Structure formats: C-alpha cells, structure tokens
Amino acid sequence: MLRTFEKAALEAGKAIITVLREGFPVAMKADASPVTIADEEAERIILAHLARDYPEIPVVAEESVAAGRVPDIAGRGFFLVDPLDGTREFVDGRQEFTVNIAYIENGAPVAGIVYAPALGLAFSGERGQAERLVVMDDFTVGARSAITVREQPDDRLALASLRHNSPETGSFLADHAIFKCTNIGSSLKFCLLAEGKADVYPRFTRTMEWDTAAGDAVLRAAGGSTVTLDGTPLTYGKTGTAADFDFANPNFISWGGRKRVLEPA
C-alpha cells in the first residue's frame, strides 16, 4: 500500500510544483479556506492511483467532501486524502505545504505518507516502521532512512500551528513546564515528532481528519501517539455526531516520546 501512496504523492507533488511555477488563481470555499487548481489537480491524481490499485476501498478526500461527494465508510477501512495541506502556505510562497494520504482501519491510521514537494522530503509509515525519504529534483526517491521518536527529554520542544495558535496552547505549555516552542504549518509537525526533532504538538483549534491522518500514521509508526484530552487515542471515521461536523477532530495532543507525558509538571 505504501508503494501506491508513494507513487501517488510524488506525482501529485510534481503537479503542485508545476502550478506553483506557472502561477494560479485562488478561490475561497464555503468555510472561507482557500483552494487552488493545485489542490484539485493533486486530488485528481491521488484518486486515480487509489481507484486503480484499491477500487474496493472508499476514499474520503478534502475537495471531494467540499463538493458533496462523501462515500459510505460504515464498518469499512477507508482512505483519507488531503491533496494539499497548508494551502495558505502554498499561496503565500512558503515551503511547508504537504501532500497527505492515509489508510484507516478500525478507526486508527495504520499507513500514511506526508510529502513536502517544495522541501524535497517525504515521510511514510505503517505498522511500526517509519521512514524519511529524500526526493530528488526529478521527483524520484534518492535516499531512505528509518526514523523513530526520541525519549522525552527534560527540556522538551513543542510545536504549534503557524496560523491557528490559541491561548489554550500557551496554558498547556506552562502547565507542563515546556519553555521551547516552534511554529510551523501543515502536517509536517507530526513528521518532526516522528523523526525525533521535537517532543509534543498540542492542538486546541479545529482540524479535520484529512489534515491529521497521514502525519498521525507516520508518528504512530515511529513510536509516538496522538491522544484526546482524556488520554484516549484519537480516532478516525467520526460521522453522525450531533456535536460536530462529520470528520472533525476534537482537541488533541501528539507526543513524540515513547513515554507519554500527560500529567502536569
């Protein structure tokens, strides 16, 4: 499955970079988030790969959901796709945008890839094994290396959203005596935890499942965890709840360390 993900992500990333170089208009979706032809073309490419190799598995993809195309996933494994996470970063000329593909089984992200085409890096993982991939200018993989989370150090580094920070984040860091925090966009935050370059990512503002699934899959494969505020694992395929929109995530904490540290300092 990761081979399919890799081919799809690299081809989608190539299309995104082509759009970036040629210029593009920006439209706004109903939720006031931006969308470009790069989002749409990347999703088309990814869906074609998944339909060819796994025609029986339903796909929940961001732009398709925005257009009202939502498959029935009840009691089934399914794919979650965010073809361009960090569209605002993409529009603003930053390099942190990513392509994200994940497979969900029994509510858990068990396989995923995150590809940052402008950075020439990708991260993939499934079932206890995670990798960092160096992607060459011709959109082929030049090197692979295994990655794993690091043990929680005394001087922990937190990651926070570049555009969606909150007062709750500051309170969490203070309560857990975490004094270093770096802001970064897109699903790369999960990947930095997975490769042992940071320790915790608290999120207290809205995310959707396609925003987090691929990065969460990589993190879990590398030995990390993503939990809700009551300490239970974040689940996927959340539909039909009266409290929120389908596929919306609650607040969560992603930990890079093998020792999950939830208690206040």
Disulfide bonds with the S-S distance in Angstrom:
none
